Amino acid sequence: MSLPTWDELPNFDLYMDQIVTVVNDSTNPWGGEITSSMVNNYVKHKLLDSPQKKKYNRVHVAQLIFINLMKEIFSLDEIISLKEQFLVDSKIEDRYNGFIKIFNEQLVNSSDDVNDNLSDIFGQLSSVLIAKRQIKNLLQEPDLDS
Protein backbone atom coordinates (compact mmCIF):
# COMPACT_ATOMS: atom_id res chain seq x y z
CA MET A 1 0.00 0.00 0.00
CA SER A 2 1.32 3.46 -0.90
CA LEU A 3 0.16 7.03 -1.29
CA PRO A 4 -0.93 8.14 -4.78
CA THR A 5 1.41 10.20 -6.96
CA TRP A 6 0.18 13.35 -8.69
CA ASP A 7 -0.70 11.41 -11.86
CA GLU A 8 -2.72 8.93 -9.81
CA LEU A 9 -4.91 11.66 -8.29
CA PRO A 10 -8.30 12.23 -9.92
CA ASN A 11 -7.99 14.62 -12.85
CA PHE A 12 -11.61 15.74 -12.74
CA ASP A 13 -13.72 17.82 -10.40
CA LEU A 14 -15.08 16.26 -7.24
CA TYR A 15 -17.91 17.19 -4.91
CA MET A 16 -17.42 17.30 -1.15
CA ASP A 17 -18.44 13.70 -0.40
CA GLN A 18 -16.22 12.44 -3.22
CA ILE A 19 -13.09 14.32 -2.14
CA VAL A 20 -13.56 13.18 1.47
CA THR A 21 -13.78 9.56 0.28
CA VAL A 22 -10.74 9.88 -2.02
CA VAL A 23 -8.58 11.46 0.69
CA ASN A 24 -9.65 9.03 3.42
CA ASP A 25 -9.09 6.04 1.13
CA SER A 26 -5.69 7.39 0.07
CA THR A 27 -4.35 8.15 3.54
CA ASN A 28 -5.74 5.19 5.48
CA PRO A 29 -4.12 4.00 7.81
CA TRP A 30 -1.53 6.82 8.09
CA GLY A 31 -3.86 9.78 8.49
CA GLY A 32 -6.98 10.24 10.53
CA GLU A 33 -10.40 10.36 8.93
CA ILE A 34 -11.40 13.73 7.54
CA THR A 35 -14.99 14.93 7.37
CA SER A 36 -16.81 17.49 5.27
CA SER A 37 -16.90 19.79 8.32
CA MET A 38 -13.12 19.56 8.58
CA VAL A 39 -12.73 20.38 4.89
CA ASN A 40 -14.99 23.43 5.31
CA ASN A 41 -12.94 24.57 8.31
CA TYR A 42 -9.69 24.13 6.36
CA VAL A 43 -11.09 26.38 3.61
CA LYS A 44 -12.37 28.91 6.16
CA HIS A 45 -8.95 29.11 7.83
CA LYS A 46 -7.12 29.34 4.45
CA LEU A 47 -5.42 25.99 4.99
CA LEU A 48 -7.12 24.66 1.84
CA ASP A 49 -7.80 26.64 -1.33
CA SER A 50 -11.46 27.50 -1.90
CA PRO A 51 -13.40 25.18 -4.23
CA GLN A 52 -14.70 26.50 -7.54
CA LYS A 53 -18.50 26.28 -7.66
CA LYS A 54 -18.45 23.68 -4.84
CA LYS A 55 -16.10 21.47 -6.86
CA TYR A 56 -12.64 20.35 -5.82
CA ASN A 57 -9.78 19.51 -8.18
CA ARG A 58 -6.47 17.63 -8.15
CA VAL A 59 -4.71 20.46 -6.28
CA HIS A 60 -7.30 20.23 -3.51
CA VAL A 61 -6.84 16.45 -3.27
CA ALA A 62 -3.05 16.85 -2.98
CA GLN A 63 -3.43 19.58 -0.36
CA LEU A 64 -5.87 17.49 1.67
CA ILE A 65 -3.66 14.40 1.57
CA PHE A 66 -0.77 16.54 2.80
CA ILE A 67 -2.92 18.16 5.51
CA ASN A 68 -4.39 14.84 6.63
CA LEU A 69 -0.95 13.29 7.11
CA MET A 70 0.62 16.35 8.71
CA LYS A 71 -2.19 16.93 11.21
CA GLU A 72 -1.12 13.76 12.97
CA ILE A 73 2.10 15.47 14.16
CA PHE A 74 1.78 19.23 13.55
CA SER A 75 -0.59 21.96 14.70
CA LEU A 76 -2.80 23.64 12.09
CA ASP A 77 -0.67 26.80 12.27
CA GLU A 78 2.44 24.72 11.55
CA ILE A 79 0.67 23.01 8.65
CA ILE A 80 -0.28 26.40 7.21
CA SER A 81 3.40 27.40 7.30
CA LEU A 82 4.45 24.10 5.73
CA LYS A 83 1.86 24.46 2.99
CA GLU A 84 2.90 28.05 2.27
CA GLN A 85 6.55 27.01 2.02
CA PHE A 86 6.25 23.74 0.14
CA LEU A 87 2.95 23.50 -1.73
CA VAL A 88 3.03 26.72 -3.71
CA ASP A 89 0.93 26.61 -6.88
CA SER A 90 3.79 26.89 -9.36
CA LYS A 91 5.56 23.91 -7.81
CA ILE A 92 2.78 21.86 -6.28
CA GLU A 93 3.06 18.87 -8.65
CA ASP A 94 6.82 18.50 -8.16
CA ARG A 95 6.71 19.18 -4.42
CA TYR A 96 3.78 16.81 -3.90
CA ASN A 97 5.49 14.05 -5.90
CA GLY A 98 8.73 14.60 -3.98
CA PHE A 99 6.91 14.27 -0.67
CA ILE A 100 5.01 11.17 -1.83
CA LYS A 101 8.15 9.53 -3.20
CA ILE A 102 9.97 9.90 0.12
CA PHE A 103 6.90 8.82 2.12
CA ASN A 104 6.40 5.72 -0.03
CA GLU A 105 10.11 4.83 0.17
CA GLN A 106 9.92 5.06 3.95
CA LEU A 107 6.92 2.73 3.91
CA VAL A 108 8.88 0.14 1.94
CA ASN A 109 11.84 0.45 4.31
CA SER A 110 9.74 0.14 7.45
CA SER A 111 8.07 -2.95 8.75
CA ASP A 112 4.29 -3.21 8.80
CA ASP A 113 4.52 -5.34 11.92
CA VAL A 114 4.54 -3.57 15.26
CA ASN A 115 7.63 -4.68 17.12
CA ASP A 116 7.51 -4.73 20.92
CA ASN A 117 11.22 -4.17 21.15
CA LEU A 118 11.47 -0.94 23.16
CA SER A 119 14.72 0.12 21.51
CA ASP A 120 13.03 -0.05 18.08
CA ILE A 121 10.05 1.94 19.33
CA PHE A 122 12.26 4.56 21.00
CA GLY A 123 14.45 4.75 17.90
CA GLN A 124 11.43 5.47 15.72
CA LEU A 125 10.10 8.01 18.22
CA SER A 126 13.47 9.75 18.31
CA SER A 127 13.52 9.95 14.51
CA VAL A 128 10.08 11.55 14.48
CA LEU A 129 11.01 14.10 17.14
CA ILE A 130 14.26 15.03 15.38
CA ALA A 131 12.47 15.39 12.05
CA LYS A 132 9.79 17.60 13.61
CA ARG A 133 12.44 19.86 15.17
CA GLN A 134 14.28 20.14 11.84
CA ILE A 135 11.07 21.08 10.06
CA LYS A 136 10.26 23.73 12.68
CA ASN A 137 13.75 25.16 12.20
CA LEU A 138 13.22 25.26 8.42
CA LEU A 139 9.94 27.10 8.87
CA GLN A 140 11.72 29.79 10.87
CA GLU A 141 14.24 30.44 8.07
CA PRO A 142 13.30 33.45 5.92
CA ASP A 143 13.55 31.86 2.44
CA LEU A 144 13.72 28.16 1.65
CA ASP A 145 14.48 28.62 -2.05
CA SER A 146 17.72 30.56 -1.50
Rosetta blueprint (number, residue, H / E / L):
1 M L
2 S L
3 L L
4 P L
5 T L
6 W H
7 D H
8 E H
9 L L
10 P L
11 N L
12 F L
13 D L
14 L E
15 Y L
16 M H
17 D H
18 Q H
19 I H
20 V H
21 T H
22 V H
23 V H
24 N H
25 D H
26 S H
27 T H
28 N L
29 P L
30 W L
31 G L
32 G L
33 E L
34 I L
35 T L
36 S H
37 S H
38 M H
39 V H
40 N H
41 N H
42 Y H
43 V H
44 K H
45 H L
46 K L
47 L L
48 L L
49 D L
50 S L
51 P L
52 Q E
53 K L
54 K L
55 K E
56 Y E
57 N L
58 R H
59 V H
60 H H
61 V H
62 A H
63 Q H
64 L H
65 I H
66 F H
67 I H
68 N H
69 L H
70 M H
71 K L
72 E L
73 I L
74 F L
75 S L
76 L H
77 D H
78 E H
79 I H
80 I H
81 S H
82 L H
83 K H
84 E H
85 Q H
86 F H
87 L L
88 V L
89 D H
90 S H
91 K H
92 I H
93 E H
94 D H
95 R H
96 Y H
97 N H
98 G H
99 F H
100 I H
101 K H
102 I H
103 F H
104 N H
105 E H
106 Q H
107 L H
108 V H
109 N H
110 S L
111 S L
112 D L
113 D L
114 V L
115 N L
116 D L
117 N L
118 L H
119 S H
120 D H
121 I H
122 F H
123 G H
124 Q H
125 L H
126 S H
127 S H
128 V H
129 L H
130 I H
131 A H
132 K H
133 R H
134 Q H
135 I H
136 K H
137 N H
138 L H
139 L H
140 Q H
141 E L
142 P L
143 D L
144 L L
145 D L
146 S L
